[in-house]
Amino acid sequence: MNPVTIHEAKTHLSRLLHRVEQGEELVIARGRTPIARLVPYREAERELGGLSGLILHMDSSFDEPLEDFAPYMIAKDPR
C-alpha cells in the first residue's frame, strides 16, 4: 500500500474514492509521515441482546430515584 500525498489526495479525490469503493485502503501522508487512512465505509454491526446472560441479578431498588438527583426532579402534579 503506497502512501498518497496530501496534494495528490486533494487533486484526485474522486479517483481515489473510486479505488476505495472497490475495496482498496489508502494511506494519506504528509511527506513521508502517514497521517490518515482512507477505507471503505461499513455500517457498524450491532448485535441485539449482546449483554444477555451477563446481568445475573438486578436489585429491586434499581428503578428508584436517586437522592442526589432530587433537586433536578420535576414535581408531579398532585391532581
C-alpha positions as CSV (number, residue, x, y, z in Angstrom):
1,M,0.0,0.0,0.0
2,N,1.9,3.0,-1.3
3,P,1.1,6.3,0.5
4,V,-0.7,9.1,-1.3
5,T,0.4,12.6,-0.7
6,I,-2.0,15.3,0.5
7,H,-1.6,17.1,-2.8
8,E,-2.4,14.0,-4.8
9,A,-5.4,13.3,-2.5
10,K,-6.8,16.9,-3.0
11,T,-6.2,16.8,-6.7
12,H,-7.5,13.3,-7.4
13,L,-10.1,12.8,-4.6
14,S,-12.8,11.4,-6.9
15,R,-10.4,8.9,-8.4
16,L,-9.1,7.8,-5.0
17,L,-12.7,7.4,-3.7
18,H,-13.4,5.1,-6.7
19,R,-10.5,3.0,-5.7
20,V,-11.7,2.9,-2.1
21,E,-15.2,1.9,-3.3
22,Q,-13.5,-1.1,-5.0
23,G,-12.2,-2.2,-1.5
24,E,-8.8,-0.7,-1.5
25,E,-7.4,1.1,1.6
26,L,-5.3,4.1,1.0
27,V,-2.8,5.9,3.3
28,I,-2.5,9.7,3.0
29,A,0.9,11.1,4.0
30,R,2.4,14.4,4.7
31,G,5.8,14.0,3.2
32,R,6.8,10.5,4.4
33,T,4.7,10.6,7.5
34,P,1.4,8.7,7.3
35,I,-1.4,10.9,8.8
36,A,-4.7,9.2,7.7
37,R,-6.2,6.1,6.2
38,L,-9.0,6.2,3.7
39,V,-11.1,3.0,4.0
40,P,-14.4,1.8,2.6
41,Y,-17.4,2.8,4.8
42,R,-19.1,0.0,6.6
43,E,-22.2,0.2,8.8
44,A,-21.4,-0.8,12.4
45,E,-22.7,-4.2,13.1
46,R,-24.9,-4.2,16.2
47,E,-25.8,-7.4,18.0
48,L,-29.1,-7.2,19.8
49,G,-29.0,-8.8,23.2
50,G,-25.2,-8.7,23.3
51,L,-25.3,-8.5,27.2
52,S,-27.8,-11.3,27.5
53,G,-26.8,-13.6,30.4
54,L,-24.2,-11.1,31.8
55,I,-26.6,-9.4,34.2
56,L,-27.3,-12.1,36.8
57,H,-29.2,-10.0,39.4
58,M,-30.8,-6.6,39.4
59,D,-31.7,-5.1,42.8
60,S,-35.3,-4.3,43.4
61,S,-34.4,-0.6,44.1
62,F,-32.9,-0.3,40.6
63,D,-35.7,2.0,39.3
64,E,-36.0,4.1,42.5
65,P,-35.0,7.8,42.1
66,L,-31.5,8.6,43.4
67,E,-31.4,11.0,46.3
68,D,-28.6,13.0,44.7
69,F,-31.0,13.9,41.8
70,A,-33.9,15.0,43.9
71,P,-33.3,18.8,43.2
72,Y,-33.5,18.0,39.5
73,M,-36.7,16.0,39.6
74,I,-39.9,17.7,38.3
75,A,-42.6,17.7,40.9
76,K,-45.6,15.6,39.8
77,D,-49.0,17.5,39.8
78,P,-50.9,16.1,42.8
79,R,-54.3,16.4,40.9
